[in-house]
Amino acid sequence: MELLDLHIEIVQSDSKVSEESIIHLSVLSDSLEKFEINSILNGSDDHRHAILNVHPGAGGKESEDWAFMLFRMYKRWIDDNNFKMTILNYHDGDENGLKDVSIEISGDNVYGNLKCERGVHRLVRISPFDSNSRRHTSFASVFVYPVIEDDVNIEINEKDLRIDTYRASGAGGQHVNKTDSAVRITHLPTGIVCQCQNQRSQLKNKNIALKILKSKLYEKKINDSNEEKNKLNNLKKDISWGSQIRSYVFHPYQLVKDHRSKYETSNIQNVLDGNINKFIRKYLLLKSEII
């Protein structure tokens, strides 16, 4: 794949080559990349759909804006790869960005692709919210869970749940101001909390929250029997310095670097526009001990 990318760069620098030929080569490169990724996805849950959650770290509107940028990046990736997305829960930030978002992504091998995105993502930039134009560092966490269907038995006992209802916040018009339709479910034995406020019906919000809970409990079950995933889970809890899996630097230079595979690119806007397959591929190859 690296050799093909090099050929594309050489072709792009040749003024005699038509733009149409360059486009064809780029499409071929993308297709081969996706084929290679899918060929090494052999985990028991890789074929499943996924629930992706983005949550800002400490830092108010800075980190909330960064969380929204990541949400946009994944939306672009979903569209580019012809997957389908359903927003399960979306909580607006206080002034901008978002406080929390959970989306279900449907398609072949979605979980296998996105499992490498879980962890802490770090942004370094000149803050658009700082009147003194100072450089700020922001963090956001990405969690990815496989969607569990009827082929997996995850028992949830009603007596283990605390279910709270509350008035939805954020955009939504008069409806969110008049009804306590939002639902928060706490699984008492594990402390896992799931919430949903996007649907008008309290019952629908409850069912979506239970669906998220089921996926989280399944992920926990797998993590409990896998030491490496336990370490990753502990890493995700600390949304701060030293725990990031990837850094996105706007200033004093432009660079996106994955700290696990060491893959990096200076085309940061391309990455934020959803072109993350090269990062996914490098991580999967690393885990497969191919590189």
N, C-alpha and C positions, 0 to 999 in steps of 0.2 A: 504493500500500500504506500509506503514512504517513497518507493521508486516511482510509482504512478504520480504521486503528488509532485515529485521533482520534475517529471516530464511535463506536467501541466504548467508549472512555473516557467519552464524553458519555452514552452509553446506560447505562453502569454507574453513573453518578452520578444517574440518574433513578430514583427509588424506584417509579415507576409501571410500569416495564418489568420483565417477568417474568425470572426467572433462566434459564428455558428459552430465551428469546429471546437473552439474552447469550451463552449457550453456543453457539447456532446461529451467531451472528455470529463468535464466536471460531474455530469450526470452519471457517467460510467463509474467514476471514482466513488460517488456517494452510494451507488447501488452495490458495489463490491464491498464497501465498508459495512453496510447494513447486513449483507450476506455473511460476512465474516463474524460480525457480532452475534447474529442468530445461531451460527454454527457452533459457537462455544458456550451457548446457554444450555446447560444440561442439569441445572439444579432442580430439585423436586418441585419448587414453587416458581421457577423462572417463567413458566408459560402463563401464569395467572395475570389477571388485571391487577391494578395497584391503587392504593389510596396514598396520596402524597399530601403532606402537611408542611406548611411553611410558617415559622414562628419567629418574630424578631427577638433579639437579645436586649439587654439593658441599653438605654440611650434615647428613649422617647422617639420623636419624629424622625431622627436620623436612621435608627434601626428599622423603624416601621416603613420608611421609604425604601430602604434596602430590601426588606421582605417583599414589598410590592414589586420591585425590580426583578427579584428572583421568580415570583409568581408569573410575571409577564414572560420571562425567559422560558419557563416550562410550558406556558401556553403556546408560545411560538414553536417550541420543539414538538409538542403534541400535533399541532396543525401540519408541520412540515413532514411528519412521519405518518400522517393519515390515521392517527388514533382519535378516539372520541373522549370528550371530557364532560363531566357533570360536577358542578359545584355543590358540595355537600354542606359546607358551612363557610361563611365569610363574615369577618368582623372588621369593620373599618377602623383605621387609626383615629386618634383624637383630632388631629389636624390634617393629616395626609397619610398615604400608605395604608398599611393594614396591621391589625393586632394578631390576626390568626386566620388562616384559610386552609380548608381541607377539600381536596378534589379527588374524584374517582376517575381513573383513566382506563379506558377499555381498548384492548387490542392484543395481538399475538406478542407474547414475550415482554409485555410492558414491565412487569415486576423485575424480570431479569435485567432489563436495560437500566431501570431507575434505581436499583438497589445500591449502586455505587454512588448515588447522589446524596445519600443520607449522611448527615454529619453537619459540622459548622462551616458556614461560608463567610469569608471575611472580605469587606470592602474598604479600600483606602481611596479617598478623593478629597478635593476641595469642596467643602460643604456648600450646597446652594442655599442653606438656611443660616449660614454664618455671615453676618454683615462685615466681618473682618477677613473673610475669605481664607480661613484657616483650614488646614488639613485635618480630616476626621477619619477615625477608624470605626466601622460598624460591623456587627455580627448578626447573623440570622441562622437558625437551625432548620434543617430539612429532614423530615421523617418520612419513611416509605414503608408501607405495610402491604402484604399480599391480600387481595380480596378473597375471602373464604366462602366457598360455595357449599352445597350440600354434601360434597364428597369428603369433607373434613368435619369431624364431630367436635365442636367446642361447646361445652355445656355452660350455660349461664343461669345461676340460681337467682330467682327474684329476691330472695331474702338477703343476698349479697350486694344488692343495689340500693343506693340512695338516689332518688330521682327528684330533682328540683326543677320547678318551672319559674320562669322570670320573663320580664318584658324585653323583647328584642331591642337592640340598639343599632344605631347607624342608619343608613339609607333605607327607605322602605315606605315612606309616606305615612298616612294616618294609621295604617294597620298596626305598625310596630308600637305606636303610642297607646293603643287601646286594649290590646290583648296580651296575656301572659302565655304566648305560644312557644317561646324558646324553652329548650329542655337541656338540662345538664345531668349526666349520669355519672355517678362515682361508684366504681367497683371496689367495695370496702376491703376485701382480702388483699388486693394489690395496690390500691390507691390510684389506679388509672382513672382519669377523668376524660369524658367525651361530651361534646356539646353540639347542638345544632339549633340555628335560629332562622334558617333561610326559608322554610316552608310556612305557609299560612296556618296549617293545621298542626296542633300540638302532637297529635298521633303520628303524623308524618315525620316531624322532627325527632320524636322518640325512636321511631324505627330506624332512621338514619344514624342516630347516635348509637343505637345498639349494633348496627352494622359495623361502624367504626370500632366499637369496643370489641367485637368479635375478632376483627383483624388484629387489633393490638394484643389481645390475649393469646392469639395464635403465635404472633411474633415473639411474645414473651416466652411461650412454651418452647419455641425453637431456641431462643437465646439462652434459656436456662440449661439447655443441654449442649451448648456450644460455647466454649471459653472465648474464642475469638470474637464472636458476636457480642458476648457480654462486655468485652473491653470496648467495643464500638458503642454499645449502649451507654456505658459510663461516660465515654467521650462526649456523646451528644448532650448529656445533662449539663455540661459546663460550656455555656455559650460565651467564650472569652478567649483571651490570648493563649496561644500555644496549643489549642485544641482544634484548629481549623483543618479541614481537608483540602480546601481550595482558597486561594486568594485572588481577588480582582483589584488590580491597582491602576488607578487613573492618574495618580500624581505621586512622585515627580517623573515617572515614566509610565508607559502603558503595558501591562502584562497580566495575563491570567495564568496561574500556575497551580497544578494539582500536586499537593505535597506527598502523595502516596506513589503515584506513577512517575512523578517528576516531569510529566508532559506540560508544555507551556506554549503560549502564543501571545503575540503582541496585538493581535486583532481583537481587542476587548469588545468592541461593538458587535462584531460578528457573533461572538459567544453569547452576549446578552440578547441577541436577536434569535436565540434558540439553537445555534449550531454547536451542540455539545457532544455529538456522536464520536468525535475523535477522543474526547476525554473518557467517554464510556468505553470505547474500544481499548484504549491504553490500560484502563483499570482492569477490565475483564481479562486481557492478555496477561497482565501482571498476576492476577489471581490464579490463572491457569498455568502459570510458570512457563509461558511461551516466550516472554521477554525477560 
